[in-house]
Amino acid sequence: MRELDSIAVVGAGRLGTALAAALRAAGLDVRGPLRRGETPGDATAVLLCVPDAEIASAAAQIPTGALVGHCSGATGLDALAGHEAFALHPLMTVPSGAPPSVFAGAGAAIAGSTPRALAVAEALARAAGMVPTAVADVDRAAYHAAASIASNYLVTLEGAAERLAATAGVDRGLLVPLVRAAVENWAARGAADALTGPIARGDEATVARQRAAVAERTPDLVPLFDALADATRSLAAA
Protein backbone atom coordinates (compact mmCIF):
# COMPACT_ATOMS: atom_id res chain seq x y z
CA MET A 1 0.00 0.00 0.00
CA ARG A 2 1.24 3.48 -0.87
CA GLU A 3 1.00 4.66 2.73
CA LEU A 4 3.85 2.28 3.57
CA ASP A 5 6.22 3.61 0.90
CA SER A 6 8.45 5.06 3.62
CA ILE A 7 8.15 4.70 7.38
CA ALA A 8 9.88 6.96 9.86
CA VAL A 9 10.35 5.59 13.37
CA VAL A 10 10.90 8.33 15.96
CA GLY A 11 12.44 7.26 19.25
CA ALA A 12 15.75 5.44 19.58
CA GLY A 13 14.96 3.52 22.76
CA ARG A 14 14.46 -0.23 23.00
CA LEU A 15 11.03 -0.28 21.34
CA GLY A 16 11.85 2.13 18.52
CA THR A 17 15.10 0.33 17.74
CA ALA A 18 13.43 -3.08 17.72
CA LEU A 19 10.43 -1.99 15.65
CA ALA A 20 12.62 -0.25 13.08
CA ALA A 21 14.69 -3.43 12.74
CA ALA A 22 11.62 -5.67 12.46
CA LEU A 23 9.95 -3.51 9.81
CA ARG A 24 13.20 -3.17 7.87
CA ALA A 25 13.66 -6.95 7.97
CA ALA A 26 10.15 -7.25 6.48
CA GLY A 27 11.31 -5.26 3.44
CA LEU A 28 9.84 -1.86 4.28
CA ASP A 29 11.71 1.39 3.65
CA VAL A 30 12.37 2.48 7.24
CA ARG A 31 14.03 5.72 8.35
CA GLY A 32 15.48 5.66 11.79
CA PRO A 33 15.10 5.06 14.57
CA LEU A 34 15.30 8.85 14.67
CA ARG A 35 15.98 10.76 17.84
CA ARG A 36 13.30 13.15 19.04
CA GLY A 37 13.62 16.41 17.15
CA GLU A 38 15.08 14.82 14.01
CA THR A 39 12.89 15.38 10.96
CA PRO A 40 11.16 12.41 9.32
CA GLY A 41 11.43 14.13 5.93
CA ASP A 42 8.74 13.14 3.45
CA ALA A 43 7.90 9.81 5.09
CA THR A 44 4.36 8.68 4.31
CA ALA A 45 3.87 7.34 7.84
CA VAL A 46 5.54 8.29 11.11
CA LEU A 47 5.55 5.97 14.13
CA LEU A 48 6.28 7.64 17.47
CA CYS A 49 8.03 5.35 19.95
CA VAL A 50 8.34 7.93 22.72
CA PRO A 51 7.12 8.05 26.35
CA ASP A 52 3.39 8.63 26.73
CA ALA A 53 3.86 12.11 28.19
CA GLU A 54 5.83 13.18 25.12
CA ILE A 55 3.52 11.89 22.39
CA ALA A 56 1.55 15.11 21.90
CA SER A 57 4.64 17.33 21.71
CA ALA A 58 6.40 14.92 19.35
CA ALA A 59 3.31 14.77 17.11
CA ALA A 60 3.12 18.56 17.01
CA GLN A 61 6.54 18.61 15.34
CA ILE A 62 5.40 16.37 12.45
CA PRO A 63 4.20 18.29 9.36
CA THR A 64 0.62 17.61 8.30
CA GLY A 65 0.18 15.14 5.48
CA ALA A 66 1.87 12.05 6.89
CA LEU A 67 -0.07 9.50 8.87
CA VAL A 68 1.15 9.63 12.47
CA GLY A 69 0.97 6.81 14.97
CA HIS A 70 2.05 6.09 18.51
CA CYS A 71 3.00 2.92 20.35
CA SER A 72 1.30 3.61 23.67
CA GLY A 73 -0.99 1.02 25.17
CA ALA A 74 -3.06 3.33 27.34
CA THR A 75 -3.11 6.56 25.29
CA GLY A 76 -5.91 7.39 22.89
CA LEU A 77 -5.69 8.89 19.43
CA ASP A 78 -6.53 12.35 20.76
CA ALA A 79 -2.84 12.76 21.62
CA LEU A 80 -2.22 12.93 17.86
CA ALA A 81 -4.68 15.76 17.24
CA GLY A 82 -4.24 17.43 13.87
CA HIS A 83 -3.08 14.28 12.11
CA GLU A 84 -4.67 11.28 10.49
CA ALA A 85 -3.76 9.03 13.37
CA PHE A 86 -3.18 5.41 14.29
CA ALA A 87 -1.94 3.42 17.27
CA LEU A 88 0.15 0.27 17.36
CA HIS A 89 0.99 -1.20 20.77
CA PRO A 90 3.02 -4.43 20.74
CA LEU A 91 1.88 -6.79 23.48
CA MET A 92 5.43 -7.90 24.18
CA THR A 93 8.35 -6.99 26.43
CA VAL A 94 11.33 -5.74 24.44
CA PRO A 95 14.78 -6.11 26.04
CA SER A 96 17.84 -4.21 24.87
CA GLY A 97 19.40 -5.73 21.78
CA ALA A 98 16.24 -7.67 20.88
CA PRO A 99 16.36 -9.33 17.43
CA PRO A 100 13.88 -8.37 14.68
CA SER A 101 12.00 -11.59 15.45
CA VAL A 102 11.11 -10.44 18.98
CA PHE A 103 7.57 -9.51 17.89
CA ALA A 104 6.82 -12.75 16.04
CA GLY A 105 3.50 -14.14 17.23
CA ALA A 106 2.88 -11.33 19.73
CA GLY A 107 -0.42 -9.52 19.93
CA ALA A 108 -0.78 -5.87 18.95
CA ALA A 109 -3.50 -3.42 19.95
CA ILE A 110 -4.29 -1.19 16.99
CA ALA A 111 -6.57 1.77 16.34
CA GLY A 112 -7.09 4.33 13.59
CA SER A 113 -8.89 7.64 13.21
CA THR A 114 -9.87 6.62 9.64
CA PRO A 115 -10.19 3.28 7.86
CA ARG A 116 -6.95 4.10 6.02
CA ALA A 117 -5.10 4.77 9.26
CA LEU A 118 -6.41 1.55 10.80
CA ALA A 119 -5.27 -0.37 7.71
CA VAL A 120 -1.78 1.11 8.09
CA ALA A 121 -1.63 0.05 11.74
CA GLU A 122 -2.73 -3.47 10.81
CA ALA A 123 -0.21 -3.69 7.97
CA LEU A 124 2.67 -2.54 10.17
CA ALA A 125 1.73 -5.02 12.89
CA ARG A 126 1.58 -7.90 10.45
CA ALA A 127 4.85 -6.84 8.79
CA ALA A 128 6.58 -7.12 12.18
CA GLY A 129 5.05 -10.57 12.72
CA MET A 130 2.36 -9.55 15.20
CA VAL A 131 -1.31 -10.50 15.42
CA PRO A 132 -3.34 -7.25 15.44
CA THR A 133 -6.61 -6.66 17.24
CA ALA A 134 -8.56 -3.40 17.30
CA VAL A 135 -8.91 -1.75 20.72
CA ALA A 136 -11.06 1.37 20.98
CA ASP A 137 -9.86 4.45 22.83
CA VAL A 138 -12.45 3.93 25.57
CA ASP A 139 -11.03 0.44 26.23
CA ARG A 140 -7.32 1.18 26.07
CA ALA A 141 -6.74 1.86 29.79
CA ALA A 142 -8.42 -1.43 30.73
CA TYR A 143 -6.47 -3.28 28.05
CA HIS A 144 -3.20 -1.79 29.23
CA ALA A 145 -3.99 -2.56 32.87
CA ALA A 146 -4.53 -6.20 31.88
CA ALA A 147 -1.17 -6.20 30.12
CA SER A 148 0.54 -4.75 33.20
CA ILE A 149 -1.02 -7.39 35.45
CA ALA A 150 -0.01 -10.17 33.07
CA SER A 151 3.57 -8.96 32.70
CA ASN A 152 4.85 -6.30 35.13
CA TYR A 153 2.89 -7.45 38.17
CA LEU A 154 3.78 -11.07 37.48
CA VAL A 155 7.46 -10.12 37.74
CA THR A 156 6.75 -8.31 41.02
CA LEU A 157 4.97 -11.39 42.32
CA GLU A 158 7.84 -13.67 41.35
CA GLY A 159 10.20 -11.25 43.07
CA ALA A 160 8.23 -11.77 46.28
CA ALA A 161 8.40 -15.56 45.85
CA GLU A 162 12.14 -15.29 45.23
CA ARG A 163 12.68 -13.35 48.47
CA LEU A 164 10.67 -15.80 50.57
CA ALA A 165 12.32 -18.84 48.98
CA ALA A 166 15.74 -17.39 49.76
CA THR A 167 14.91 -17.44 53.49
CA ALA A 168 14.62 -21.23 53.16
CA GLY A 169 17.87 -21.52 51.20
CA VAL A 170 16.02 -22.18 47.94
CA ASP A 171 17.33 -20.55 44.75
CA ARG A 172 14.82 -18.95 42.41
CA GLY A 173 15.95 -21.32 39.65
CA LEU A 174 14.03 -24.12 41.38
CA LEU A 175 10.84 -22.07 41.09
CA VAL A 176 11.23 -21.47 37.35
CA PRO A 177 9.78 -24.81 36.10
CA LEU A 178 6.82 -24.34 38.44
CA VAL A 179 6.18 -20.82 37.13
CA ARG A 180 6.44 -21.95 33.52
CA ALA A 181 4.07 -24.86 34.09
CA ALA A 182 1.53 -22.61 35.81
CA VAL A 183 1.62 -20.12 32.94
CA GLU A 184 1.32 -22.86 30.33
CA ASN A 185 -1.63 -24.40 32.18
CA TRP A 186 -3.33 -21.00 32.37
CA ALA A 187 -2.70 -20.42 28.65
CA ALA A 188 -4.17 -23.80 27.75
CA ARG A 189 -7.08 -24.01 30.19
CA GLY A 190 -7.88 -20.57 31.62
CA ALA A 191 -7.50 -19.43 35.22
CA ALA A 192 -10.28 -21.40 36.90
CA ASP A 193 -9.27 -24.78 35.50
CA ALA A 194 -5.52 -24.19 35.92
CA LEU A 195 -5.68 -23.33 39.64
CA THR A 196 -3.95 -25.78 41.99
CA GLY A 197 -2.61 -25.61 45.56
CA PRO A 198 -4.00 -25.51 49.08
CA ILE A 199 -6.73 -22.94 48.50
CA ALA A 200 -8.02 -24.82 45.46
CA ARG A 201 -8.36 -27.97 47.56
CA GLY A 202 -9.78 -26.17 50.61
CA ASP A 203 -6.74 -26.71 52.86
CA GLU A 204 -6.96 -23.56 54.99
CA ALA A 205 -4.71 -25.02 57.70
CA THR A 206 -1.81 -25.02 55.24
CA VAL A 207 -2.63 -21.48 54.14
CA ALA A 208 -2.50 -20.38 57.77
CA ARG A 209 0.96 -21.95 58.21
CA GLN A 210 2.12 -20.23 55.04
CA ARG A 211 0.87 -16.88 56.27
CA ALA A 212 2.64 -17.31 59.60
CA ALA A 213 5.92 -18.00 57.78
CA VAL A 214 5.47 -14.92 55.60
CA ALA A 215 4.73 -12.79 58.68
CA GLU A 216 7.87 -14.06 60.41
CA ARG A 217 10.34 -13.86 57.50
CA THR A 218 9.06 -11.17 55.12
CA PRO A 219 6.45 -9.25 57.13
CA ASP A 220 6.13 -6.51 54.51
CA LEU A 221 4.67 -9.13 52.15
CA VAL A 222 1.73 -10.02 54.45
CA PRO A 223 -0.72 -7.55 52.81
CA LEU A 224 0.20 -8.93 49.38
CA PHE A 225 -0.18 -12.52 50.61
CA ASP A 226 -3.59 -11.76 52.13
CA ALA A 227 -4.84 -9.99 49.00
CA LEU A 228 -3.69 -12.84 46.78
CA ALA A 229 -5.19 -15.46 49.08
CA ASP A 230 -8.56 -13.66 49.07
CA ALA A 231 -8.50 -13.32 45.27
CA THR A 232 -7.56 -17.00 44.93
CA ARG A 233 -10.45 -18.05 47.20
CA SER A 234 -12.81 -16.11 44.93
CA LEU A 235 -11.34 -17.77 41.86
CA ALA A 236 -11.62 -21.22 43.44
CA ALA A 237 -15.24 -20.56 44.41
CA ALA A 238 -16.05 -19.57 40.85
N, C-alpha and C positions, 0 to 999 in steps of 0.2 A: 504494500500500500504506500502511496506517495508520502503520507504523513511520517513514514519511517525512513525517508531518504537519508536523513542525518539526525542523529540523536546526540544531544549534549547532556552529559551527566555533571551536575554541579554538586561539589562536596567530595573531598578527597579522604574522608574517613574510611572506616572498614566497609560500611555498606556501599558507599559510592564507588570505591575501588573494586569491590567484588561484583557489583552490578555492571559496571563498565566492562569488566573482563568477560563476564558471562554473555553480555549482549554482543560484544566484539567476536567472541568465539562462535556465536550463532550466525555470523556473517553480516551483521549490521554495521553501518558506518557510524562509529561512536567517537565523539570528541570528549576528551577528558579521561579520568575525572578532573574537572576544573576546580580550582579553589574559589571560594566565595569572592565575588568582585570581578573575576575574570569573565570576559564576554563570551557568550555562546555563539557569536557570529550569526550566520543565517540558518542555523539549525531549524529543522521543521518541528522538532519536539524537544522540550527541555525537561529533564527529570531532576528535581531538587532532592538531594540526599543530605539535608541539613537538619539540625535540631528543630523540634516543633516550634519553639519560640522564635525562630529565625525564618520560618517559611514565608510569612507575609512580606518581610523586608527584602528577602531574596527574590521573591516573585515580582516585587515592585521594580526591580532593576532589569527585568526581562522586557525587551521591546514587545509591543503588541504584534500579533500575527502568528507567532509560534504557539503550539499547544504546550501548556505548562502543567507538569504534574509534581506531586510530592509523594514521599515514601512513608508518611506518618500513619500509624495505625489508628490513633484516636482523633486526629484532626479532620475536620470536614473540608469541603471544597471552597467554603467561603474565604479561607485563608489565601486563595488564589484569585481574589476578586479582580476583575478587569481582563481576565484571560479565559479562553476556552480551556477548561481545566479537567484534569484527571488525577486519580490517586492509585498508587500501586504499593501495597504493603506486603513484603515477603513474610510469611509466617515461618521464620527460620532464624536461629541465632547465627551470627556471622563472625567468626573469630578473625584475628589478624592473619593475613596471608592465606585466606581461604581460596581454594581453587575455583575456577569458573563453574565447576559442577556442583558447588555447594547448594545451589537452589533446586537441583534436580529432584522432582517429586514433591517439593514443598508446596503448601497452599499459598495463595496470594489474595488478599482482599483488594478488590478494584472498585472504582467508581468513576463516573464521567458526567460532566455538566451537559454534554450533548451525546447523541449516539456515536458520532465520530470520535469524540474523546474517549468514550467507554471502549470502543473498538481498538483504539491505540493502546489503552491500558491492558486489554486482554492480549493483544498481539505481543506486547513487550513481556508480559508474564510468561506466555507460552514460549517465546524465543529463549528465555532464560531457563526453561525447563520446569516452570511452575504450573500449578493447577489453579486457575483463577476462579473466584466466586465473587459476585457482586454484593457489596455491603453498603447499605444506604447511610447517609450522614447521621441520621437519627439513631442508628444502631452501632456506630463505630466505637463509642466509648465502652459499650457492653462487650463488643467483640474484642477490643484491646484488653479489657480487664480479664476476659477469659484466657487470652494469650499469656498475660502476665502470671495468672494463677498456674497455668499449665507449664510454664517455663521458669520464670524468675522465682516464684514462690516455692516451686518444687526444689530449686537449688537451696533456698533458705531452709526448707524443711530437712533436706539431706545434710545440711550443715549442722543442724541441731542433732540429728541422729549420729553424725560423726563425733561431735563433742561428747555425747553421752557414752557412745561405744568406747571412746578413748579412756574413760574412767574405769572401764573393765579390762583394759589392755587389749582391746580389739581394734585392729586397723580398719579403716574405712573400706579397703579393698575387699574385705570379706562381706561387706554389705552390698557391693556392686551387683553380683548375680541376682540377689534378692530384689533389688530395685528394678533391674532390667526385666525380670520375670513379672513383677507386679505391673509394670508399664505395658508389657506385651499382653498380659491377660486383660488389662483394661482396654487396650486397643482392639482386641479381638472380641470381647464379650460385653463391654460397658461396665460402669462402676458397680452397679448393684450385684451383678453376677461374678465379678472379679474379686469382691471383698472376702478376705480371709482373716484369721486371727482371733484373739479372745473375745472381742466385742461381737464379732459375727456369730460366734458360737455361744454367746451369753455367759461367758466366764468373767463375771465382774470381780471375783476374788483376785484373779490374776491382774486385772486392770488396776485394782487398788494397790497391789504390791509394786506394779510398775510406777504408779504415781508417787508412792513413797520413796522409791529410788531416785526418781527425777527430783523430788523436793530436797533430798539429802545431797545429791551430787551436782545438780545444775538447777538450783532453785529459781533462777530467772526464767527457766523454760516451763514452769508449772502452768502459767496462764495459757501458753501455746498448747501444752499437753491437754489441758482441760477442754479448750475450744475444739481441738481435733477429736477428742474422745466423744464430746457431745455431738459433733457433726457426724461422726462415724456411727453412733447409736441411731441417729435419724436415718442414715443411709441403710443400715441393717434392717431397721423397722420397715423401710419402704420395700 
